[in-house]
Amino acid sequence: MNKEDGPEDSDVSGSLDVSIIICTRNRAQSLHGTLESLASIRSKYQWEAVLVDNASTDRTAEVIAAANNCGGRLRYLYESRIGLGAARDGAWRQAKGRILCFTDDDCYLTADFVDAMAIAFAERPRAGCIGGRILRFDPTDAPITVDERTEPARTPPYSFVHPGMLQGANMSFRREALQACGGFDPAMGAGTPYPCEDIDALVAVLWRGYEAWFDPRPLIYHHHRRKSADVPSLVAEYDRGRGAFYAKCVARREMRWLFLRKWIASPKYNLYYGFRSFRIEVRSALRYARQFQGMTAQIRIAGVAVAMLTVFIWARLRSAT
């Protein structure tokens, strides 16, 4: 990470209660709402907000420099490696918080967000990751990339999780949990062919022996601005991310059989999963395996594809009767 402000990680890590980390790229015109929500936060805990400029070519740096600095809590960092995984991975290493909260540059945090997330972790000492509620800011936006659940939910260690179970727009980690799993994969995330850095990090934490939780109290509003016509392209991005995520999981010996079984069966439980999604998902998995894993992984994924196609056809025939 190319750092323009703030001390080195080795000197500061864990010196605050909470760090809010927001990565942004070329969204200078729409950052104002997010920055204003940071300025509205009121908390009894010590916190900071880290704004990561992911190699923007617009006025992002100027907009952040002109923003309310939240009483000296706002820090600017520059990350030259393009991709959300790289930006988030560099940022948490420079952040000062014992709790590391990740949200997006089109999200608005509530005034009690820091207190709610800090309390959620304090109540659950074995939690390595906690996701919070995500509501639409604009009710005319498509009902996607939200999580409207109102009851807490626990995911035990060494569990299977499906992509989207917790979402990167409101996902927080205990610092030691991210340290234990090595952080975010810089090859993943928005801006790369594999937009799945959030669920990948969640699984890595779970398989280090930590719990994960959904807690509805830490709340953000997502102003994603996507309408119904934008949904198919977003779903295709999710399909690409899901393929790479499964390819990475089934390459790990300790989780291989659990994730293979769940991956092969996935078309059975998702009747909205069409052949287009299947094709994009498998192609992404093969691309990831070819780029990072080798021929054995590619052969394994080809076998998975045949089994998934069988399940897909069977599930559709059964639903038609």
QUISUL-V963892 format. One record per residue. N is the residue number from 1. BURIAL is + if it has 9 or more other ideal C-beta (glycine too) atoms within 8 Angstrom, else -. Layout:
n=<N N>
burial=<BURIAL BURIAL>
//
This chain:
n=<1 2 3 4 5 6 7 8 9 10 11 12 13 14 15 16 17 18 19 20 21 22 23 24 25 26 27 28 29 30 31 32 33 34 35 36 37 38 39 40 41 42 43 44 45 46 47 48 49 50 51 52 53 54 55 56 57 58 59 60 61 62 63 64 65 66 67 68 69 70 71 72 73 74 75 76 77 78 79 80 81 82 83 84 85 86 87 88 89 90 91 92 93 94 95 96 97 98 99 100 101 102 103 104 105 106 107 108 109 110 111 112 113 114 115 116 117 118 119 120 121 122 123 124 125 126 127 128 129 130 131 132 133 134 135 136 137 138 139 140 141 142 143 144 145 146 147 148 149 150 151 152 153 154 155 156 157 158 159 160 161 162 163 164 165 166 167 168 169 170 171 172 173 174 175 176 177 178 179 180 181 182 183 184 185 186 187 188 189 190 191 192 193 194 195 196 197 198 199 200 201 202 203 204 205 206 207 208 209 210 211 212 213 214 215 216 217 218 219 220 221 222 223 224 225 226 227 228 229 230 231 232 233 234 235 236 237 238 239 240 241 242 243 244 245 246 247 248 249 250 251 252 253 254 255 256 257 258 259 260 261 262 263 264 265 266 267 268 269 270 271 272 273 274 275 276 277 278 279 280 281 282 283 284 285 286 287 288 289 290 291 292 293 294 295 296 297 298 299 300 301 302 303 304 305 306 307 308 309 310 311 312 313 314 315 316 317 318 319 320 321>
burial=<+ - - - - + - - - - - + + - - + + + + + + + + + + - + + - + + - + + + + + + + - + - + - + - + + + + + + + + + + - - - + + - + + - - + - - + - - + + + + + + + - + + + + + + + + + + + + + + + + + - + + + + + + + + + + + + - + + + + + + + + + + - - + - - + + + + + + + + + + + - - - + + - - + + + - - - - - - - + - + - - - + - + - + + + + + + + + + + + - + + - + + - + + + + - + + - - + - + + + + + + + + + + + + + + + - + + + + + + + + + + + + + + + - + - - - + + - - + + + + + + + + + + + + + + + + + + + - - + + - - + + - + + + + + + - - - - - + - - - + + - + + + + + + + + + + - - - + - - - + + - + + + - + + - + + + - + + - + + + - - - - ->
//
